[in-house]
Structures are given as structure tokens and as C-alpha cells.
Amino acid sequence: MKHEICKIADIPETGSLVIEKLVLVSHHLCPYVQRAAISLAEKDVPFERLTVDLANKPAWFKAMSPLGKVPLLRVQQNGEDTVIFESAVILEFLEETLANPLHPADPLARARHRAWIEFGSAILNAIGRLYSASTEAAFIAESEGLSVMFDRLETELAAGRAGPWFAGERFSLVDAVYGPIFRYFDAFDRIGDFGILNAKPLVKAWRKGLHERESVKGAITPDYPQRLHAFLQAKGSHLSKLIRRNEAAADERHHDQIRQNGVSISDSF
């Protein structure tokens, strides 16, 4: 490629491949980008992130991304660049080439993990339908569907979980996938109690552990909560209406407090 999109750190020889440089082409809110960032952090591999505006895609990004989506992983080997697209492919590439594997060694256990990663992608699709639902009825239907999906996950965790992570004591790619999923519920909890994770103690404990994991925390920028809130508010969905209703109520409480303190609203600004 003719263009240098950013300066990135040299990477030592790891695994079976000498990778000289890595750059993760990202978007601020994309949970699939976060998967790759968590995996790289868990493998203790230096990399650089380049964030693009998907509403105004630059020409170099369009040339790199056949599907027009993030993440992309730009790999420099022997002075030549290769771009890998699709998060599942990126995760498998990192597993095959870098040390500190996150997949289990046993083929059957590895296949099971891959299946639950796909289930995580299905949950993300359901979350997208939830925050995009235009009516209250559609929103309730999507929340109930999500609750059923997490019921299934609770059952799976109860069947063989002996530690803080999906597979017990060892952090895996399944954990890397579900960390960004639970992050949406941090935003939802600030809007209302939708009951999706109610009566699911193992799921809640897993969520808490992932929330505190350094690789999960480091997969987003500090302004992520504000960006996600603004995104949800701008959707024009039922959830957007709930956000506006909450903010209007908060403004009214603020004004009431000012009036109770004997200060006019106009004097408070």
C-alpha cells in the first residue's frame, strides 16, 4: 500500500509468524472492534488503533474494506502489508499466529467455544433490534427475546462453570466476545429497569467480572459512555423516547429544586 495510516510499535517474534506491525482500524462504538482489542491486550501484543468515521468513510478505508465495515487488521510482515477483515477471521488469525492462546486446546472444547461466540453475535443482533424498536410493544417483545437468550446462557454457565470466566479460571475468546455485550447493559441500566438479566445470578456475576477486567476496560475510549448515550438518543426509537423522557424529568426536578431554594430559574443561569 502507498499510504501509511499511522505509526505503530514494532512487535517481537511471537507464535509461528514474525509480525512487524499491527494496526486495528476501528470505530468508537463497534463491539466487534472491541473483541479484537481485548484479544490483543490479553496476548500482551502492542498495536495501534485508527478510528474512522463510518458516516464519512475515507477513500483509503473503502479501498481496504470490501464490506465497508470495521474492524480491519492491518498486518505488516517482511515489509509488506496485508489487511484482514471480519472480526471472526481476525480473532482466528491472532490465535494461529500469536502466543498466549485464548481458545482451549481440545478440539471439542474449541468448537463449543466457537459456537458460543456465534451465540454472542446473535445476542448483539438482538440488542440492535432492541434499541432500534420503534414502538413500546416491539421493544417489550425484543427485551423478552433477549431475556430468553440470557436464560439459555445462564443454563450453560450452570452446567460446568467453576470460576469467574466462561470456562472457569481461564479467560477465553468467549469472554472477549461477551465483555462488549454486557457494556450495552451499563447504558440500558441508566435508562430504566428492563428486567432482561433478572433471576440470572451466574450471568450477572460474569458480567461483573468482565466489567472489572483490564483488557475489557481498555477496549474503549473514556468517552464511550457519552458516545453510546448520544447514539441511542439519536435513533428515533422507543428507547430514544425513554431517554428524552428521563432527561425532561431530570430537568424538571432541577427546576423544582431551584424553586424550593427560593431562586428563580432565570437567576440560576
VEXDREN-2710 file (C-alpha; in Angstrom, 1 decimal):
% VEXDREN-2710
k/r/px/py/pz
1/MET/0.0/0.0/0.0
2/LYS/1.2/3.5/-0.8
3/HIS/-0.2/5.2/2.3
4/GLU/0.9/5.0/5.9
5/ILE/-2.2/5.3/8.0
6/CYS/-0.4/5.6/11.3
7/LYS/2.9/4.9/13.2
8/ILE/2.8/1.7/15.2
9/ALA/5.1/-0.1/17.5
10/ASP/7.4/-2.9/16.5
11/ILE/6.2/-6.3/17.6
12/PRO/8.6/-9.1/18.7
13/GLU/8.5/-12.5/17.2
14/THR/5.6/-14.4/18.7
15/GLY/4.0/-17.7/17.8
16/SER/4.9/-19.1/14.4
17/LEU/4.9/-15.8/12.4
18/VAL/7.1/-12.7/12.6
19/ILE/4.7/-9.8/12.6
20/GLU/6.4/-6.5/12.4
21/LYS/3.5/-4.1/12.9
22/LEU/-0.3/-4.2/13.6
23/VAL/-2.9/-1.6/13.3
24/LEU/-6.6/-2.1/14.3
25/VAL/-8.9/0.0/12.2
26/SER/-11.8/0.8/14.5
27/HIS/-14.9/2.7/15.3
28/HIS/-15.7/4.2/18.7
29/LEU/-18.8/2.1/19.4
30/CYS/-18.2/-1.1/17.4
31/PRO/-18.4/-4.2/19.7
32/TYR/-16.7/-6.3/17.1
33/VAL/-13.6/-4.0/17.2
34/GLN/-13.6/-4.4/21.0
35/ARG/-13.3/-8.2/20.6
36/ALA/-10.1/-7.8/18.7
37/ALA/-8.7/-5.2/21.1
38/ILE/-9.4/-7.4/24.1
39/SER/-7.7/-10.4/22.4
40/LEU/-4.6/-8.3/21.6
41/ALA/-4.5/-7.0/25.1
42/GLU/-4.8/-10.5/26.6
43/LYS/-2.0/-11.7/24.4
44/ASP/0.1/-8.7/25.5
45/VAL/0.8/-7.6/21.9
46/PRO/1.4/-4.0/21.1
47/PHE/-0.8/-2.5/18.5
48/GLU/-2.2/0.9/17.4
49/ARG/-5.8/1.8/16.8
50/LEU/-7.0/4.0/14.0
51/THR/-10.6/5.2/14.3
52/VAL/-12.7/6.0/11.3
53/ASP/-16.0/7.8/10.8
54/LEU/-18.3/5.3/9.2
55/ALA/-20.7/8.0/8.3
56/ASN/-18.0/9.6/6.2
57/LYS/-15.7/6.8/5.1
58/PRO/-12.3/7.9/3.8
59/ALA/-11.2/6.6/0.4
60/TRP/-8.3/4.6/1.8
61/PHE/-10.8/2.8/4.1
62/LYS/-13.2/2.0/1.2
63/ALA/-10.2/0.6/-0.7
64/MET/-9.2/-1.6/2.3
65/SER/-12.6/-2.9/3.4
66/PRO/-14.6/-5.0/0.9
67/LEU/-17.6/-4.9/3.1
68/GLY/-17.2/-1.3/4.2
69/LYS/-17.1/-2.4/7.9
70/VAL/-14.8/-2.4/10.9
71/PRO/-12.7/-4.0/12.3
72/LEU/-9.8/-4.3/9.9
73/LEU/-6.5/-5.6/11.0
74/ARG/-3.5/-4.2/9.0
75/VAL/-0.6/-6.6/9.3
76/GLN/2.9/-5.8/8.2
77/GLN/5.2/-8.8/7.6
78/ASN/8.5/-8.7/5.8
79/GLY/7.8/-5.0/4.9
80/GLU/4.6/-5.9/3.1
81/ASP/1.0/-5.0/4.3
82/THR/-1.9/-7.4/4.4
83/VAL/-5.4/-6.3/5.5
84/ILE/-7.7/-8.8/7.2
85/PHE/-11.4/-8.1/7.6
86/GLU/-14.2/-9.6/9.6
87/SER/-13.8/-9.9/13.4
88/ALA/-14.1/-13.7/13.5
89/VAL/-11.3/-14.1/10.9
90/ILE/-9.2/-11.6/12.8
91/LEU/-9.6/-13.4/16.1
92/GLU/-8.7/-16.8/14.5
93/PHE/-5.7/-15.2/12.8
94/LEU/-4.5/-13.9/16.2
95/GLU/-5.0/-17.3/17.7
96/GLU/-3.0/-19.0/15.0
97/THR/-0.1/-16.6/14.9
98/LEU/0.4/-15.2/18.4
99/ALA/1.3/-16.6/21.8
100/ASN/-1.0/-16.8/24.8
101/PRO/-3.9/-18.7/23.1
102/LEU/-7.4/-17.8/24.3
103/HIS/-9.0/-20.9/22.7
104/PRO/-8.9/-24.2/24.5
105/ALA/-6.5/-26.8/23.1
106/ASP/-9.1/-29.6/23.0
107/PRO/-10.8/-29.6/19.6
108/LEU/-14.3/-30.4/21.0
109/ALA/-14.0/-27.6/23.7
110/ARG/-12.7/-25.2/21.0
111/ALA/-15.7/-26.0/18.8
112/ARG/-18.1/-25.4/21.7
113/HIS/-16.4/-22.0/22.4
114/ARG/-16.8/-21.0/18.7
115/ALA/-20.4/-21.9/18.9
116/TRP/-21.0/-19.7/21.9
117/ILE/-19.1/-16.9/20.2
118/GLU/-21.7/-17.2/17.4
119/PHE/-24.4/-17.1/20.0
120/GLY/-22.8/-13.8/21.3
121/SER/-23.1/-12.4/17.8
122/ALA/-26.8/-13.3/17.7
123/ILE/-27.2/-11.5/21.0
124/LEU/-25.6/-8.4/19.6
125/ASN/-28.1/-8.6/16.7
126/ALA/-30.9/-8.8/19.2
127/ILE/-29.6/-5.9/21.1
128/GLY/-29.5/-3.9/17.9
129/ARG/-33.2/-4.8/17.3
130/LEU/-34.0/-3.7/20.9
131/TYR/-32.5/-0.2/20.7
132/SER/-34.0/0.3/17.2
133/ALA/-37.5/-0.9/18.1
134/SER/-39.9/1.9/17.1
135/THR/-42.8/1.1/19.4
136/GLU/-43.2/0.1/23.0
137/ALA/-44.7/-3.2/22.0
138/ALA/-41.8/-4.0/19.7
139/PHE/-39.4/-3.0/22.5
140/ILE/-41.0/-5.3/25.0
141/ALA/-41.0/-8.2/22.6
142/GLU/-37.3/-7.7/21.9
143/SER/-36.5/-7.4/25.6
144/GLU/-38.4/-10.7/26.3
145/GLY/-36.5/-12.4/23.5
146/LEU/-33.2/-11.2/24.9
147/SER/-34.1/-12.4/28.3
148/VAL/-34.7/-15.9/26.9
149/MET/-31.3/-15.8/25.2
150/PHE/-29.7/-15.0/28.5
151/ASP/-31.7/-17.7/30.2
152/ARG/-30.0/-20.2/27.8
153/LEU/-26.7/-18.7/28.7
154/GLU/-27.4/-19.0/32.4
155/THR/-28.2/-22.7/31.9
156/GLU/-24.9/-23.2/30.1
157/LEU/-22.9/-21.4/32.8
158/ALA/-24.6/-23.6/35.5
159/ALA/-23.7/-26.8/33.6
160/GLY/-19.9/-26.5/34.1
161/ARG/-18.7/-23.2/35.4
162/ALA/-16.1/-23.4/38.1
163/GLY/-14.6/-20.0/38.0
164/PRO/-15.1/-16.3/37.1
165/TRP/-15.0/-16.8/33.4
166/PHE/-17.0/-18.8/30.8
167/ALA/-14.6/-21.8/31.0
168/GLY/-13.7/-21.4/34.7
169/GLU/-10.4/-20.0/35.8
170/ARG/-9.0/-19.3/32.3
171/PHE/-10.1/-16.2/30.3
172/SER/-11.1/-17.2/26.7
173/LEU/-12.2/-15.7/23.5
174/VAL/-15.8/-16.3/24.6
175/ASP/-15.1/-13.8/27.5
176/ALA/-13.6/-11.4/25.0
177/VAL/-16.9/-11.5/23.0
178/TYR/-19.3/-11.1/25.9
179/GLY/-17.4/-8.2/27.5
180/PRO/-18.7/-5.7/24.9
181/ILE/-22.1/-7.3/25.0
182/PHE/-22.6/-6.5/28.7
183/ARG/-21.3/-3.0/28.2
184/TYR/-24.7/-2.2/26.5
185/PHE/-26.4/-3.1/29.7
186/ASP/-24.4/-0.4/31.5
187/ALA/-26.1/2.1/29.2
188/PHE/-29.6/0.4/29.5
189/ASP/-29.5/0.4/33.3
190/ARG/-29.1/4.2/33.3
191/ILE/-32.3/4.5/31.2
192/GLY/-34.6/2.0/33.0
193/ASP/-35.0/-1.4/34.6
194/PHE/-36.0/-3.7/31.7
195/GLY/-35.5/-6.9/33.6
196/ILE/-33.6/-8.7/30.9
197/LEU/-30.9/-10.1/33.2
198/ASN/-33.2/-10.6/36.2
199/ALA/-33.0/-14.0/38.0
200/LYS/-29.7/-14.8/36.3
201/PRO/-27.1/-14.8/39.0
202/LEU/-24.3/-16.5/37.1
203/VAL/-24.8/-14.2/34.1
204/LYS/-24.7/-11.2/36.5
205/ALA/-21.5/-12.5/38.2
206/TRP/-19.9/-13.0/34.8
207/ARG/-20.9/-9.5/33.8
208/LYS/-19.3/-8.0/36.9
209/GLY/-16.0/-9.9/36.4
210/LEU/-15.8/-8.8/32.8
211/HIS/-16.6/-5.2/33.8
212/GLU/-13.6/-5.2/36.0
213/ARG/-11.1/-6.9/33.6
214/GLU/-8.4/-4.6/32.5
215/SER/-8.4/-5.8/28.9
216/VAL/-12.2/-5.2/28.7
217/LYS/-12.0/-1.8/30.3
218/GLY/-9.2/-0.8/27.9
219/ALA/-11.0/-1.8/24.8
220/ILE/-12.9/1.5/24.7
221/THR/-12.1/5.2/25.0
222/PRO/-13.0/7.2/28.1
223/ASP/-15.8/9.0/26.3
224/TYR/-17.5/5.7/25.2
225/PRO/-20.5/6.0/27.6
226/GLN/-21.3/9.5/26.4
227/ARG/-20.9/8.4/22.7
228/LEU/-23.2/5.4/23.2
229/HIS/-25.8/7.5/25.0
230/ALA/-25.8/10.0/22.2
231/PHE/-26.1/7.2/19.6
232/LEU/-29.1/5.7/21.4
233/GLN/-30.7/9.0/21.9
234/ALA/-30.5/9.8/18.2
235/LYS/-32.0/6.5/17.0
236/GLY/-35.6/7.9/16.9
237/SER/-36.7/4.6/18.7
238/HIS/-38.8/3.8/21.7
239/LEU/-35.6/3.7/23.8
240/SER/-34.8/7.2/22.5
241/LYS/-38.1/8.4/23.8
242/LEU/-37.4/6.9/27.2
243/ILE/-34.0/8.8/27.3
244/ARG/-35.7/12.1/26.4
245/ARG/-38.4/11.5/29.0
246/ASN/-35.8/10.8/31.7
247/GLU/-33.9/13.9/30.8
248/ALA/-37.0/16.0/30.8
249/ALA/-37.9/14.6/34.2
250/ALA/-34.4/15.4/35.5
251/ASP/-34.7/18.9/34.2
252/GLU/-38.0/19.4/36.0
253/ARG/-36.6/18.1/39.2
254/HIS/-33.7/20.5/38.9
255/HIS/-36.1/23.4/38.3
256/ASP/-38.2/22.3/41.3
257/GLN/-35.1/22.2/43.5
258/ILE/-34.2/25.8/42.4
259/ARG/-37.8/26.9/43.2
260/GLN/-37.7/25.3/46.6
261/ASN/-34.5/27.1/47.3
262/GLY/-36.2/30.4/46.6
263/VAL/-34.2/31.1/43.4
264/SER/-35.9/31.8/40.1
265/ILE/-35.0/29.7/37.1
266/SER/-33.8/32.7/35.2
267/ASP/-31.4/33.6/38.1
268/SER/-29.9/30.2/38.0
269/PHE/-28.2/30.6/34.7
END
